[in-house]
Amino acid sequence: MKKYFYSVLVMALFAIGFAASDDSDTEAVVKEEVPTEMEQVTVGEMTKVLGENEMRAQKMYAGRWFQITGYLGNMDSEGEYFTLESNSARVFSTDVQCQIPSDKREKITDKLVEMNKGDKIRVKGKVTDMGEIMGYTVSIIDVEKLSSTGRSPSNNSDPTIDGLMDDLNKVFNE
């Protein structure tokens, strides 16, 4: 029982940090002028740079507008955010958290309702925050579905996470 308590505690702390995001940056982005042309980048490219050198990632992406391509991950039932993921599994971290400004929420959530986890999508938005654990935060102004033939949804059993949970249980049982 003790081993499961610690495992649940670790996951709960990550969930709390993820949910406690501040929407003020998102609302401010909406009020600024949106560029007509945006550089295209994939989630995989962004996370690779962040994993190699956070300062370089900060210089390359922070405060800039992009069209970002990746796979639809988790979606907030309230329509405030969703995750955009690369094609590889990451344990206890998010690749890109897409914040949906309140004035764009109806338009974007109407599109998201027609999509499924794992669909390949492209978002347009501004990188507002970043970090090694939480990845990137992007305030988005639009989303489009590119294909339904993406990777399988992230809620399926993941051997990487299962292995990590086994390792955590061993540590707490010793």
Secondary structure by P-SEA (a helix, b strand, c coil): caaaaaaaaaaaaaaaaaacccaaaaaaaaacccccbbbbbcaaaaaaaaaacaaaaaacccccccbbbbbbccccccccbbbbbccccccccccbbbbbcccaaaaaaaaaaacccccccccccccccccccccbbbbcccccccccccccccccccaaaaaaaaaaaaaaac
